[in-house]
Amino acid sequence: MKTEKPNLSFWPQVALIFFIVSGGAYGIEPLVYEVGTRWAILLVLLVPIFWVIPIVSMVAELSSALPHAGGYYVWVRRGLGRFWGFQEGWWTLCYSAVDLAVYPILFVTYLSFFFPILNSEDPNMQMLKWGLCSTFIIVSLLLNMRGIRFVGMNAMMSLGLVIAPFIVLSVWGIFAGSWQQLFDALIEGTKANVSFFNIGAGLAIILWNYCGWDNISTYAHEAHDPEVNYPKSLLVAMIIIVLSYLIPMLLGLKSTINPEDWIRGWPAIAEIMGGPYLGILMATAALLSAWALFNSQLLYISRLPMAMAQDGLLPSFLGKTSKKTGVPTAALLLMSILAIGFSRLSFSKLIIVDILFYTLGIGLEFIALIALRIKEPNLKRGYKIPLGIHGLKVMSLFPIALACGIALFSALGPDGSLLQIQLVIGGILLGFVLYFLFLREKSKIN
């Protein structure tokens, strides 16, 4: 029987990685507010060395060795067994649910450009913002209920708006503002006393903007020559993503170093750089970008509980799909409800929970990498990290150490909130309980 050859070639693969991991500099603006200009630029440049390169190297080796549907779930299950394979899927589900809530919050942040009253810290205004986030999620849920075709068409119409405004902003920024101000901001900084807690908040923001590399593994079996193209495309995408953050930030700092402008986001920065029309263009594009990214995320995330339910690892009702549209209605509804609940938290709190869950999954993937090196030394690897077992252990410590720093910040930070840590610990314990619960139920059926 003749089978269709994979048709995802090198450059489309680079583009997919870019949109899965980044999608532009939306969401990186609070970095300047948290740590000041000098530390913001340093984090953009240094974090790839200690966070991105180890993760990209791990993903390159494992995806070239095991280019199967399921990606990281397959790696962990093969290297560490079924129990940890389930935990990998569960932690990814938790991370995805939290991540989903970030986009409605970004949407309301960018909406405040048109309605500045939304910047108020008044409790009633906070409830209004949550109501707007909830409405945003419900409308997206209704769109997703209509099926993948409608979501795909919506994404196609919005895709160019993720990047195009930053091209305009960057070109404009060359001629706007003051190069001397940028130089002073880089040398002297704008925040005199940057504490450990500031760095922790900044790390959470930048790590979130640099996460998602392992998600590309789920479609490795559909790519052309993944053993060769995956490592190369990961490297090229990494360079593009770093530049997509660095260039707009540098040019934006030419026009404003005021932290309050940066916390208001790119629309406010664009208005300062090029006047009200550039601000309106950026704000409109940012709103559409948040909308498109959320719809795409909801589409992708809802299929995870569906697949786990169909494997007997979550309640069976989550695996049911609409006969008319093929949509996993119950899974979509569940993820939307979780997103509404999590959107009650602030952007910074969500990012911390997001990164902690994500790093748990990444940690298992690094352990699976080492386990497979030991258990299957002869496994064909299109790309192999040029390190031995001890070298891999040291490399894997860098991402874990960064996440531990964020956890410490969350526990001891100036707001005194342990909510993030409690949510993560609760999620871990629930994952253990669920595994043994569904294992027992399956054994009864069998």
C-alpha positions as MATLAB code, in Angstrom:
seq = 'MKTEKPNLSFWPQVALIFFIVSGGAYGIEPLVYEVGTRWAILLVLLVPIFWVIPIVSMVAELSSALPHAGGYYVWVRRGLGRFWGFQEGWWTLCYSAVDLAVYPILFVTYLSFFFPILNSEDPNMQMLKWGLCSTFIIVSLLLNMRGIRFVGMNAMMSLGLVIAPFIVLSVWGIFAGSWQQLFDALIEGTKANVSFFNIGAGLAIILWNYCGWDNISTYAHEAHDPEVNYPKSLLVAMIIIVLSYLIPMLLGLKSTINPEDWIRGWPAIAEIMGGPYLGILMATAALLSAWALFNSQLLYISRLPMAMAQDGLLPSFLGKTSKKTGVPTAALLLMSILAIGFSRLSFSKLIIVDILFYTLGIGLEFIALIALRIKEPNLKRGYKIPLGIHGLKVMSLFPIALACGIALFSALGPDGSLLQIQLVIGGILLGFVLYFLFLREKSKIN';
ca = [
       0.000    0.000    0.000;
       1.363    3.424   -0.963;
       1.529    5.897    1.888;
       1.685    9.651    1.697;
       5.099   11.117    2.391;
       5.434   13.696    5.150;
       5.324   17.153    3.603;
       6.494   19.431    6.423;
       9.822   20.680    5.088;
      12.533   22.766    6.738;
      11.256   26.367    6.543;
       7.610   25.565    7.335;
       8.983   23.669   10.320;
      10.948   26.756   11.436;
       7.775   28.853   11.115;
       5.747   26.349   13.141;
       8.343   26.302   15.925;
       8.302   30.102   16.007;
       4.535   30.260   16.483;
       4.406   27.360   18.947;
       7.131   28.841   21.178;
       6.751   32.568   20.641;
       4.518   34.221   18.071;
       6.160   37.596   18.616;
       7.122   39.819   21.528;
       3.600   40.074   22.997;
       3.858   39.373   26.724;
       7.507   40.315   27.167;
       6.845   43.971   28.062;
       6.406   43.451   31.859;
      10.051   42.370   31.986;
      11.226   46.002   31.878;
       8.764   46.903   34.631;
       9.967   44.092   36.915;
      13.760   44.254   36.533;
      14.607   47.500   34.724;
      16.211   47.985   31.335;
      19.672   46.503   31.895;
      18.482   43.280   33.491;
      15.700   42.935   30.912;
      18.202   42.857   28.044;
      20.549   40.555   29.992;
      17.748   38.065   30.656;
      16.673   38.049   27.004;
      20.270   37.203   26.021;
      21.383   34.936   28.882;
      18.314   32.781   29.491;
      18.653   31.038   26.089;
      22.104   29.797   27.178;
      20.915   28.195   30.432;
      17.292   27.390   29.524;
      16.721   27.215   25.770;
      19.922   25.500   24.608;
      19.647   22.565   27.072;
      15.943   22.075   26.244;
      16.446   22.442   22.480;
      19.356   19.960   22.616;
      17.240   17.442   24.506;
      14.288   17.868   22.133;
      16.573   17.572   19.096;
      18.055   14.253   20.262;
      14.816   12.633   21.409;
      12.668   13.824   18.490;
      15.283   12.605   15.993;
      15.498    9.248   17.800;
      11.752    8.762   18.394;
       9.805   10.808   15.817;
       6.432    9.411   16.854;
       3.000   10.890   17.462;
       2.743   11.802   21.124;
       6.264   13.182   21.325;
       7.333   13.795   24.918;
       4.706   11.371   26.265;
       6.290    8.597   24.170;
       9.818    9.545   25.340;
       8.936    9.458   29.034;
       6.818    6.332   28.811;
       9.524    4.471   26.905;
      12.334    5.662   29.142;
      10.649    5.666   32.562;
       7.506    3.549   32.300;
       3.752    4.010   32.226;
       3.365    5.754   35.593;
       5.739    8.584   34.721;
       4.335    8.706   31.189;
       0.950    9.481   32.732;
       2.447   12.137   34.995;
       4.106   13.750   31.961;
       0.715   13.947   30.236;
      -1.017   15.168   33.410;
       1.540   17.885   34.164;
       1.357   19.012   30.553;
      -2.423   19.232   30.917;
      -2.030   21.337   34.082;
       0.540   23.603   32.447;
      -1.687   23.994   29.388;
      -4.763   24.894   31.453;
      -2.840   27.624   33.262;
      -1.219   28.826   30.049;
      -4.638   29.099   28.453;
      -5.693   31.737   31.001;
      -2.767   34.022   30.109;
      -4.209   35.074   26.739;
      -7.522   36.543   27.989;
      -5.511   38.556   30.524;
      -3.225   39.831   27.772;
      -6.323   40.673   25.712;
      -7.742   42.836   28.520;
      -4.315   44.433   29.073;
      -4.175   45.501   25.424;
      -7.844   46.550   25.548;
      -6.897   49.072   28.255;
      -5.146   51.096   25.527;
      -8.609   52.034   24.242;
     -10.225   52.091   27.712;
      -7.609   53.368   30.225;
     -10.066   52.945   33.113;
      -9.231   49.220   32.953;
      -5.840   50.072   34.458;
      -7.520   50.937   37.763;
      -6.721   48.732   40.782;
     -10.210   49.257   42.188;
     -11.758   45.880   43.267;
     -14.875   46.522   41.176;
     -12.693   47.145   38.128;
     -10.826   43.902   38.833;
     -14.138   42.041   38.759;
     -15.048   43.781   35.499;
     -11.725   42.655   33.996;
     -12.411   39.079   35.081;
     -15.855   39.368   33.494;
     -14.232   40.499   30.234;
     -11.787   37.577   30.416;
     -14.690   35.176   30.997;
     -16.648   36.619   28.069;
     -13.575   36.302   25.855;
     -13.262   32.612   26.816;
     -16.953   31.850   26.319;
     -17.003   33.398   22.833;
     -13.915   31.396   21.913;
     -15.548   28.249   23.294;
     -18.565   28.821   21.036;
     -16.271   29.259   18.025;
     -14.380   26.057   18.867;
     -17.673   24.194   19.234;
     -18.268   24.800   15.526;
     -15.261   22.676   14.628;
     -11.629   22.780   13.619;
     -12.364   24.309   10.207;
     -13.695   27.535   11.725;
     -10.803   27.807   14.167;
      -8.322   27.210   11.346;
      -9.914   29.885    9.147;
      -9.805   32.338   12.044;
      -6.134   31.594   12.641;
      -5.311   31.999    8.945;
      -6.907   35.461    8.898;
      -5.030   36.552   12.037;
      -1.641   34.946   11.424;
       0.088   37.876    9.717;
      -1.023   40.269   12.432;
       1.197   38.514   14.972;
       4.423   39.589   13.266;
       3.676   42.436   10.828;
       3.155   45.160   13.463;
       6.558   44.420   14.990;
       8.194   44.846   11.588;
       6.532   48.269   11.291;
       7.445   49.078   14.905;
      11.086   48.065   14.417;
      11.526   50.075   11.204;
       9.887   53.091   12.824;
      11.993   52.644   15.945;
      15.251   53.072   14.026;
      14.378   56.727   13.464;
      12.368   57.431   16.634;
      13.692   58.168   20.101;
      17.248   58.660   21.299;
      20.219   56.325   20.831;
      21.857   58.011   23.823;
      18.874   57.114   26.006;
      19.181   53.485   24.906;
      22.912   53.493   25.651;
      22.353   54.974   29.116;
      19.541   52.489   29.815;
      21.813   49.563   28.991;
      24.834   50.843   30.933;
      23.190   52.415   33.974;
      19.825   50.659   34.062;
      16.567   52.189   35.241;
      16.099   50.275   38.463;
      18.646   51.107   41.148;
      17.949   48.198   43.491;
      17.030   44.998   41.652;
      16.281   42.421   44.356;
      16.279   38.640   44.198;
      12.484   38.809   44.093;
      12.560   41.176   41.098;
      14.867   38.759   39.300;
      12.529   35.881   40.179;
       9.550   37.703   38.672;
      11.610   38.634   35.609;
      12.782   35.043   35.183;
       9.201   33.781   35.277;
       8.232   36.203   32.501;
      11.197   35.453   30.236;
      11.059   31.676   30.766;
       7.392   31.717   29.784;
       8.307   33.542   26.595;
      10.968   30.889   25.892;
       8.944   27.724   26.650;
       7.084   25.249   24.454;
       9.981   23.718   22.506;
       8.976   20.148   23.310;
       5.454   20.692   21.918;
       6.846   20.401   18.400;
       7.614   16.734   19.058;
       3.951   15.722   18.869;
       3.922   15.917   15.069;
       7.500   14.739   14.373;
       6.177   11.729   12.452;
       4.626   14.115    9.909;
       7.818   16.064    9.234;
      10.200   15.482    6.355;
      13.455   13.819    7.465;
      13.048   14.770   11.164;
      16.391   13.172   12.071;
      18.153   15.908   10.090;
      15.674   18.788    9.901;
      14.571   18.921   13.553;
      17.963   19.866   15.038;
      18.617   22.436   12.277;
      15.147   23.984   12.414;
      15.318   24.238   16.217;
      18.596   26.144   16.010;
      17.342   28.564   13.341;
      14.040   29.136   15.174;
      15.888   29.821   18.423;
      17.965   32.574   16.779;
      14.875   34.133   15.177;
      12.934   34.091   18.461;
      15.769   35.723   20.429;
      16.004   38.487   17.804;
      12.208   38.913   17.730;
      12.359   39.800   21.442;
      15.632   41.701   21.483;
      15.184   44.079   18.524;
      11.719   45.493   19.413;
      12.776   45.867   23.057;
      15.981   47.743   22.197;
      14.184   50.061   19.771;
      11.321   50.586   22.218;
      13.791   51.658   24.906;
      14.992   54.424   22.578;
      11.606   56.061   22.981;
      10.635   55.250   26.572;
      12.314   53.789   29.636;
       9.334   54.538   31.895;
       8.313   51.260   33.596;
       4.663   52.366   33.639;
       4.656   52.586   29.831;
       6.099   49.078   29.540;
       3.576   47.523   31.914;
       0.825   48.956   29.659;
       2.234   46.952   26.765;
       3.284   47.456   23.163;
       0.321   49.656   22.164;
       1.379   52.342   24.678;
       5.027   52.023   23.628;
       4.080   52.249   19.940;
       2.047   55.411   20.606;
       5.071   57.050   22.224;
       7.309   55.952   19.359;
       5.110   56.944   16.444;
       1.980   58.709   17.613;
      -1.644   57.616   18.109;
      -2.058   55.850   14.758;
       0.875   53.517   15.376;
      -0.490   52.869   18.864;
      -3.939   52.021   17.477;
      -2.379   49.710   14.866;
      -0.366   47.853   17.509;
      -3.308   47.660   19.948;
      -5.658   46.286   17.279;
      -3.080   43.737   16.149;
      -2.368   42.753   19.761;
      -6.056   42.114   20.428;
      -6.398   39.966   17.319;
      -3.171   38.157   18.150;
      -4.338   37.270   21.669;
      -7.651   36.103   20.191;
      -6.018   33.911   17.526;
      -3.445   32.449   19.910;
      -6.115   31.612   22.482;
      -8.328   29.891   19.921;
      -5.398   27.836   18.644;
      -4.381   26.924   22.206;
      -7.920   25.910   23.162;
      -8.139   23.724   20.059;
      -4.821   21.985   20.840;
      -5.301   21.699   24.611;
      -8.814   20.240   24.440;
      -7.488   17.251   22.474;
      -5.136   16.239   25.308;
      -7.814   15.252   27.886;
      -9.765   13.663   25.017;
      -6.792   11.456   24.089;
      -6.054   10.568   27.731;
      -9.729    9.681   28.276;
      -9.758    7.476   25.195;
      -6.702    5.686   26.650;
      -8.653    5.097   29.864;
      -6.582    7.522   31.922;
      -9.299   10.157   32.478;
     -13.109    9.915   32.801;
     -14.624    8.453   29.635;
     -17.036   11.358   29.055;
     -14.046   13.588   28.231;
     -13.216   11.317   25.294;
     -16.581   11.714   23.581;
     -16.834   13.847   20.456;
     -19.703   15.548   18.644;
     -21.127   13.378   15.853;
     -21.716   16.487   13.765;
     -18.401   18.351   14.148;
     -16.021   15.811   15.703;
     -15.310   18.315   18.497;
     -14.545   16.954   22.015;
     -17.347   18.996   23.562;
     -16.870   17.969   27.197;
     -13.084   18.438   27.045;
     -13.538   21.878   25.468;
     -15.990   22.868   28.184;
     -13.691   21.589   30.943;
     -10.662   23.501   29.652;
     -12.748   26.672   29.227;
     -14.038   26.453   32.813;
     -10.474   25.987   34.090;
      -9.335   28.985   32.019;
     -12.119   31.142   33.504;
     -11.079   30.111   37.013;
      -7.365   30.698   36.467;
      -7.954   34.057   34.746;
      -8.954   35.415   38.170;
      -5.228   35.363   39.017;
      -2.784   38.059   37.941;
      -0.478   37.679   34.937;
       2.603   37.272   37.162;
       0.998   34.597   39.380;
      -0.176   32.625   36.347;
       3.261   32.735   34.770;
       4.888   31.284   37.892;
       2.420   28.363   38.096;
       2.785   27.870   34.343;
       6.578   27.658   34.474;
       6.653   25.363   37.518;
       4.332   22.812   35.885;
       6.202   23.120   32.595;
       9.546   22.514   34.290;
       8.205   19.397   36.011;
       7.470   17.955   32.574;
      10.792   19.124   31.183;
      12.563   17.506   34.149;
      10.979   14.140   33.306;
      12.041   14.552   29.679;
      15.656   15.140   30.717;
      15.527   12.046   32.959;
      14.062   10.066   30.040;
      16.923   11.325   27.842;
      19.479    9.964   30.316;
      17.521    6.739   30.888;
      17.315    6.026   27.154;
      21.060    6.673   26.768;
      21.638    3.974   29.416;
      18.890    1.502   28.431;
      19.114    1.867   24.646;
      22.644    3.016   23.765;
      22.262    1.642   20.231;
      19.027    3.507   19.500;
      19.471    5.342   16.210;
      19.749    9.068   16.889;
      19.796   11.526   13.996;
      21.313   14.026   16.397;
      23.189   13.139   19.577;
      24.205   15.688   22.219;
      28.022   15.535   22.383;
      28.012   14.789   26.129;
      28.281   11.663   28.232;
      25.870   10.665   31.000;
      27.476   12.935   33.606;
      27.533   15.832   31.136;
      23.819   15.350   30.455;
      23.115   15.419   34.191;
      24.929   18.749   34.568;
      23.177   20.201   31.488;
      19.756   19.198   32.825;
      20.411   20.972   36.136;
      20.378   24.456   34.562;
      16.652   24.554   33.618;
      15.677   22.847   36.896;
      17.728   25.346   38.939;
      16.027   28.290   37.220;
      12.596   26.862   38.033;
      13.626   26.256   41.659;
      14.654   29.919   41.866;
      11.178   30.911   40.693;
       9.592   28.576   43.266;
      11.669   30.200   46.013;
      10.634   33.642   44.782;
       6.994   32.546   44.834;
       7.233   31.200   48.387;
       9.231   34.073   49.908;
       8.264   36.989   47.647;
       7.140   40.373   49.016;
       3.449   39.611   48.480;
       3.794   36.652   50.859;
       1.581   34.470   48.665;
       2.033   30.695   48.645;
      -0.894   30.190   46.269;
       1.304   29.257   43.321;
       3.223   26.602   45.273;
      -0.005   25.211   46.727;
      -1.567   24.909   43.264;
       1.466   23.062   41.904;
       1.742   20.671   44.883;
      -2.000   20.019   44.680;
      -1.702   19.280   40.965;
       1.164   16.828   41.556;
      -0.682   14.935   44.288;
      -3.865   14.806   42.204;
      -1.881   13.299   39.327;
      -0.634   10.470   41.569;
      -4.158    9.787   42.844;
      -5.706    9.842   39.372;
      -3.190    7.366   37.984;
      -3.859    4.739   40.642;
      -7.594    5.442   40.567;
      -7.897    4.823   36.834;
      -5.431    1.909   36.963;
      -7.713    0.245   39.528;
     -10.826    0.931   37.473;
      -9.208   -0.523   34.340;
      -8.152   -3.651   36.226;
     -11.763   -4.148   37.362;
     -12.995   -3.885   33.773;
     -10.350   -6.291   32.507;
];
